[in-house]
Amino acid sequence: MNNSLRFIVTGGSGFIGTNLIDRLSAQGCSILNIDINPPRNQDQMKFWQRIDICNFEMLKRSVENFNPNVIYHLAARTDLYGNTIDDYLANTEGVKNIVDLVSSLKSLTIVVFASSRLVCEIGYQPKGDQDYLPNTIYGESKVIGEKIVRQNSYKIPCSWVIVRPTSIWGPWFSTPYKDFFSAIKSGRYFHPLGQTILKSFGYVGNSTYQLLQLVKNAKLVDEKTLYLCDNEPINLEVMSNLIQRSLNVKKIKKIPICILKMFAFLGDFLKIIGYKDPPLTSFRLKNLLQNMVYDNNPLSVISPNLPYNLEESVSLTCDWIKSQDLKHS
């Protein structure tokens, strides 16, 4: 990567953003993190400006002063707790603000817009980039964000690409994907008996490598919509067993699906009576059992050899979890 390039990462204090800034910083690049929240990694404070992505004037002033070559627009509200689209203005107005301000940036070579796999419900295979079937308000907000990019693409003076992260995991992650590791660590995870479950997950070290490959191949990915995940889907049982061994905890038990459904119904009831986050619900069980495999061939063409295999990815993530446990003990 050319270390003379200037990178803006909106939402750089988030999980993927933190890892992306780590990679860019290691290569000596100029970086600006625009985020309403401070960095998770305190070593990245020097890159941070506290700006609400929905504040157009502040955002425009900061971006134009930095004069970036690349913008990774990762800023978003990503939880599923919102009640209306207006709860997700960062995902709609935030995207519009980026699109509106980039027209004056003459040095810009590419804008990468982060969307989500949840523009379609899990299990639905879209027939094209604009075939949507969201089943959450968060997913609806991301659909609106994608439409804003496409409908206003004439304002973007450079290459642009939409990436849909699937389930990205690794150091600096939090709920919901860290919960999977935590459940295995505490002995609360049970694998469905007799089920082979395949998931297009992405280790964040591979994801950030792929994001940099987009910059190197800006013309090839121009105006494309790509799923961000590892090149091959993982077998969930294989991954969970690797986590169990790496954390050195008791072996994972297998439970018939009928029993898991009973626990899920109990979780549904707890949620109805006010328990905010039960360990298992019907929604979570459905997501667990559903194969989730996406065609990421367009991305794998420009990044055929990812830096980390599954065993290395699990080991690095578990080492980070252990380091965090020591830090807070």
N, C-alpha and C positions, 0 to 999 in steps of 0.2 A: 504494500500500500504506500502511495506517495505521501510522505509525512508532512509535505507542505500544504496539503488540503485542509480546509477548515470545515469542521463538522458541527452541526447543531443536532442535538438529541433532545426533542421535547419528551417530557416524561422520563428523563434520564435518571431520576431517583427511584424509579420502579425496578422491578426484577430484571427484565430483559435489558432495560436501559443501563442499569448498574454494570452488568456484565459486558455490554457493548462498550461503555466508556472505559472499562478496564482494558479491553483489547485495543481500543484506539489510543489510549494513553501509553500503553506498552510500546506502541509503534511511533510515539513522539508526535502525534497529530495535535492540531489546535482544536479544542473542544469547548462548546458551550452547552451546558445542561439547563434547559428551561423547564422548571417544574414548580408547582405550588408547595411541594414538600421538600425538606432537606434530603440530601443523599443518605442512602442506607449505609454506604461505605464512607466513613469519615475522611478517608484519604482523598475523596473526590469533591470536598467542599470548595476547592479552588476553581472548579468548573461551573459552579451552580449560581444561577440567578433565580430568585423567587419571583415568578410571574405566573399569573393565572392565564391559562391558554385562551380563556374567554374574554380577556381584556385586550381588545384589538390594538389600542393605541400603544400600550406598554409593550405588547408583543412585537408590533411592527418596528418600534424604535429600537428594541434590542436586536432583532434579527438584521435590520438594515445596518446597524453599527458594526455587527460582527461580519457581515457580508460573506455568508457561507458558500462553499462549493457543493455541499451535500446536506440535506435535511432528512433526518429520520424522525417522522412524526409518530411517536409512540404514546404521547399523552392521552389518557383516557380514564374514565371510570369503568372498572372491570367487574365489580361485584354484581350479584343478581338480586339485590335487596330493594332496588328502586321501584316505585309504584307507577310512575308516568315517564314519558319520554323527556319531560323537562328535568327529571332527576339526572339525566345523562347529557346535559348541554356540552360537556367537554367532548363528547363523541360526535356531536353534530355541529354546534357553533364553533367548536375548536377546529374542526376540519375546515369549515368555511373560512375561518380567519387565516389559516395557513394558505389555502388556495388564493385568497384575495391579496395577500401581501407578497407572494412570490413573483408576481408579474414584473416587479421592478428590480429583481435581483439578477444582474447580468452575468455574475460569476457562477451561477448555479448550474450543475450538471445533471443532478437527479434528486427527486423527492420520493422517499419511500413512506407510504401511508400504511400504518398498521391497522388492520381490521380484525376479524375474528372468525374462527370456524363456525361460531354460533349464529352466523347469518342464515344458517340452515340447522334444523334440529338434528341431533345425533342420529345416524342411521339413514338419513335422507341423502341420496346422491344427486347433487344438482346437475342439470343438463347443460349448463353453461354458466359463465361468470355472473350473469344477471338473473339467474333462477334462484329465488330466495324462498326460504320457508323457516323463519325464526319462530321459536316457541318461548322466548323470553323478551322482556322489554329491553334488556341489554342488547340482545341480538337485533332487535328492531332498530335500536339506535345506531348500530354498526352498519345496517343496511342503508340507513339514511346517509351516513358518512360516506359510504362507497358511491352512492348516487350523486352526492355533492361533487365528488372528485370527477366522475365521468361527465356530468352535465356541464361542468365548468373547466374542463381540461384545456380549453382554448386559452385560458388565462395562464397556464403553466408553461414557462418559456424553455423547458428542458424535458428530459425523459422523466417519466413517473411510473411507479409500480405500486400495486396494492398487494400486501402480504397478509395472509390469514394464518396467524399462529394457531397451531392445534393445541396440544397440551405440552407446554414447555416446562422443563424442570431442571434443577441444578442449584448450585450455591446462590444464596441470597433470595431463594424463593420463599413464598409464604402460602397462606390458604388460597386455593384448595389443594394445590399439588404437593405441598409439604406434608399435608395431612396423611397422604398415603404412606410416606416414610415413617411418620409419627405413629400411625396405626400398627405398622409392622414392628416398630421398636417397642411398643407397649404391649404387644401380643393381642391387639384388638382386630387385626386383619385376618380374615378367613377366606381362603380361595374357594370359589364355587367348584364343587366336586364334578369331575368329568368334563369340564369346560376348557376349551382352548380359545383364548381371547386374544385377538390381535389388535394393536393400537398404533396409529401413526403419531407417536410421541416425538418430541424433539429435545435432546440434551442442549442446554443453553450455550455450552461451549461450541457446539456445532452450529447452533442457530446464529450466533454472532459472526461466525466464520461465513455463513451463507449470506448474511446481511452485507458483509464487506464485498463478497463476490458480486452482489448486485451493482455496486459502484463500478467495479472493474468491467462489468458487462452491461453498462447502462443501455446501450442501443439494442442489445438482444432482448432485454426484458421490458423495453418501453411499452407502456400501456397494457401490460399483462397483469393478471391476477394469479398469485401463486400461493399455494399452501406451504407454510413454514413448518417443516418437521424433518426428522432424519430420513435418509433415503430409503430405509427399509423399516416396515412396521416391527414393533417388538412383540414378543410373546409375554403376556402379563405375568404368567406363572414363572417363567424364567427370570424376568426382571425382579419379581418379588423375592424369589429365592436368593438372588444375588444380593439384594438389600439385606436380607436376613443374615446371610453369612458375613457381609461386610460390617454390619452393626454388632455381630456376635450375640444375637438374641435367640430365643427359642424358636424351633422350627414352626413353620406356618401350617396350621391345620386346614383340612379341606372339609367343607360343610355342604350338604345337599341344598339345592336351590330352594326347595320348599321351606326349609328352616330360615334361610336368609330372607325370604319373603315375609315370614312372620316378624322378624326383627325390623324389616322395612316398614311394615304396617304399624308397628309400635312407634317407630320414629315419626311416621305421619301423624299419629295421634298426639304425640308429644309436641309436635310443631303446632297443631291446631290449638292446644291449650296454652301456648305461649313460650314453649322451649325453643329458643332461636335456632340452635344448630345441633340437632341430634346426630349421632354418629352414622346412622344409616336411615335412609328414606327410600320410598319407591322410586323417586327421581334419581337418586344416587345409584340405586341398585340397577336400574335400567341402563344408566350410563356405564356402569361397571361391566355388565354382561354384553353390551352391544359392541360388536366389532366396529372399529373406527379406522378405516383405511382410506387414505386420500391419494390421489394421483399427483405426486410432486415431481414427475419427470421433467417438466420445464426447468425446475430449480436444480435437480440433480445433474442435469446436463452441464451446468456451469459450476457445479461443486460436486463432482463425482466421488472424490476421495475426502470424506470428512475426517477431521483430526482425531476424533474420539470414538472408540467402539463402546458397546453397551457396558462391558465389564469395567473399563476405565472410567466411564461416565458415572456409574454407580459408586465406584471407589472414591472418586473425587468429591462427589456429593456427600457421601457418608463421612468422609474426613472433615468436610466443612461443618456438618451437623455436630460432630464431636467437638470441634473447635469452639462452636457457639455454646455448647453445653459447658465446656470448661470456663469460658468467659463469664457465664452467668451463674456459675456455681459458687 
